[in-house]
Amino acid sequence: MKQHTVTDSPYGPLTLVADEDGVLCGLYMVDQRHRPPQENFGPRDDTPFASAIDELQAYFAGELKEFTLELRLHGTPFQRTVWDRLRRIPYGETRSYGDLADALGNPGASRAVGLANGKNPIGIIVPCHRVVGANGSLTGYGGGLERKQRLLDFESGSALF
């Protein structure tokens, strides 16, 4: 049975979801596109989330550049491959959808990469915000383009929370 908690962030409340083993399998923002219905999150229980909350607080304080949490990403094999690649984008850097498709050995898969990116179930920790258009423009983000820009500005050092 899944369980969840809600923690504050500079973006407002974040809902953290853990699976039956207590492993983080979801992080959702308010009004996030592709956010599952609340009833899918299970009962509220803060117990399995101490490490996740500590790492998120350190990240937002500018003290953490790479998350070390155990994650359980539920999706298709292709989606999981894309999400693994997202975790390899260094803090403060961006990649295009085409760059990710090339890294996956499938240069024509930019659109599929974008769709997988949009279904990322663990925002911020799996940094889908670090993916931009081929010309560097901001393109889709489940949490909204304003949040994406704020995260990119924060990581580049041009803005503080």
Phi, psi and omega per residue, in radians:
M1 nan 2.319 3.090
K2 -1.274 2.791 3.036
Q3 -2.502 2.820 -3.083
H4 -2.542 2.911 2.968
T5 -2.549 2.959 3.092
V6 -2.205 2.327 3.113
T7 -2.260 2.643 3.121
D8 -1.376 2.683 3.067
S9 -2.664 2.993 3.057
P10 -1.086 -0.197 3.120
Y11 -1.793 0.135 -3.038
G12 1.679 -2.964 -3.068
P13 -1.092 2.422 3.025
L14 -2.006 2.264 3.074
T15 -1.665 2.093 3.092
L16 -1.768 2.394 -3.110
V17 -2.194 2.346 3.071
A18 -2.074 2.604 3.103
D19 -1.439 -3.022 -3.071
E20 -1.094 -0.343 3.096
D21 -1.612 0.026 -3.116
G22 1.411 0.259 -3.125
V23 -1.640 2.359 -3.121
L24 -1.062 2.184 3.130
C25 -2.262 0.027 3.121
G26 -2.796 2.506 2.983
L27 -2.529 2.013 -3.036
Y28 -2.227 2.460 3.060
M29 -1.617 2.818 3.045
V30 -1.098 2.425 3.121
D31 1.073 0.432 3.130
Q32 -1.325 2.373 3.045
R33 -1.134 2.495 -3.127
H34 1.166 0.337 3.059
R35 -1.290 2.199 3.102
P36 -1.122 2.800 3.069
P37 -1.078 2.531 -3.104
Q38 -0.907 -0.647 -3.099
E39 -1.146 -0.263 3.080
N40 -1.385 -0.152 -3.053
F41 -1.525 -0.155 -3.115
G42 1.323 -3.065 -3.097
P43 -1.225 2.779 3.085
R44 -1.383 2.243 3.133
D45 -2.734 2.019 -3.077
D46 -1.337 -0.237 -2.969
T47 -0.892 -0.916 -3.025
P48 -1.403 0.114 -2.943
F49 -1.919 0.080 -3.064
A50 -1.003 -0.831 -3.122
S51 -1.128 -0.729 3.138
A52 -1.095 -0.769 -3.137
I53 -1.154 -0.720 3.100
D54 -1.046 -0.791 -3.122
E55 -1.190 -0.691 3.092
L56 -1.098 -0.747 3.115
Q57 -1.095 -0.713 3.109
A58 -1.141 -0.686 3.090
Y59 -1.066 -0.882 -3.106
F60 -1.184 -0.374 3.067
A61 -1.462 -0.060 -3.133
G62 1.415 0.256 -3.081
E63 -1.747 -0.198 -3.080
L64 -2.228 2.232 -3.125
K65 -1.925 -0.289 -3.110
E66 -2.482 2.135 3.136
F67 -1.328 2.506 -3.115
T68 -2.075 0.154 -3.085
L69 -1.145 2.565 2.957
E70 -1.277 2.327 -3.123
L71 -2.195 2.632 3.000
R72 -2.202 1.800 -3.086
L73 -1.666 2.025 3.138
H74 -1.701 2.084 3.112
G75 -3.094 -3.042 3.108
T76 -1.222 2.845 3.073
P77 -0.979 -0.712 3.115
F78 -1.111 -0.794 3.124
Q79 -1.031 -0.787 -3.126
R80 -1.101 -0.619 3.093
T81 -1.144 -0.759 3.107
V82 -1.101 -0.803 -3.110
W83 -1.102 -0.607 3.059
D84 -1.110 -0.725 3.102
R85 -1.124 -0.634 3.103
L86 -1.039 -0.708 -3.114
R87 -1.156 -0.251 3.140
R88 -1.599 -0.131 3.106
I89 -1.321 2.075 -3.083
P90 -1.110 2.612 3.048
Y91 -0.873 2.326 3.080
G92 1.438 0.009 3.131
E93 -2.029 2.838 3.073
T94 -2.246 2.820 3.023
R95 -2.395 2.696 3.061
S96 -1.560 2.878 3.057
Y97 -1.043 -0.671 3.093
G98 -1.109 -0.700 3.089
D99 -1.031 -0.759 3.134
L100 -1.157 -0.736 3.106
A101 -1.061 -0.752 3.091
D102 -1.062 -0.778 -3.140
A103 -1.085 -0.482 3.111
L104 -1.479 -0.029 -3.141
G105 1.375 0.331 -3.108
N106 -2.417 1.339 -3.042
P107 -0.991 -0.390 3.138
G108 -1.516 0.113 -3.028
A109 -1.724 0.371 -3.103
S110 -0.960 -0.779 -3.120
R111 -1.137 -0.760 3.115
A112 -1.111 -0.672 3.070
V113 -1.077 -0.755 3.120
G114 -1.066 -0.743 3.114
L115 -1.122 -0.745 3.109
A116 -1.134 -0.717 3.116
N117 -1.013 -0.753 -3.126
G118 -1.170 -0.366 -3.139
K119 -1.682 0.137 3.130
N120 -0.929 2.114 -3.091
P121 -1.502 -0.104 -3.080
I122 -2.281 1.264 -3.137
G123 -0.986 2.799 3.137
I124 1.196 -1.012 -3.118
I125 -1.177 -0.743 2.947
V126 -1.706 1.758 -2.823
P127 -1.338 1.203 3.090
C128 -1.136 -0.327 3.103
H129 -1.165 -0.267 -3.113
R130 -1.484 0.098 3.141
V131 -1.826 2.241 -3.076
V132 -2.236 3.022 3.091
G133 -1.191 2.911 -3.086
A134 -1.013 -0.540 -3.132
N135 -1.647 0.194 3.130
G136 1.522 0.001 -3.118
S137 -1.307 2.689 3.056
L138 -1.292 2.258 3.048
T139 -2.258 2.871 -3.044
G140 -0.162 2.479 3.019
Y141 -2.708 2.202 -3.088
G142 -0.977 -0.508 3.138
G143 -1.557 -0.002 -3.137
G144 1.769 2.540 -3.085
L145 -1.131 -0.564 3.106
E146 -1.089 -0.773 3.110
R147 -1.118 -0.714 3.132
K148 -1.042 -0.829 3.141
Q149 -1.079 -0.726 3.126
R150 -1.098 -0.709 3.100
L151 -1.128 -0.774 3.135
L152 -1.130 -0.724 3.099
D153 -1.103 -0.747 3.124
F154 -1.056 -0.852 -3.092
E155 -1.197 -0.489 3.124
S156 -1.423 -0.136 3.140
G157 1.505 0.111 -3.112
S158 -1.586 -0.024 3.097
A159 -2.674 2.549 3.068
L160 -2.094 2.632 3.075
F161 -1.494 nan nan
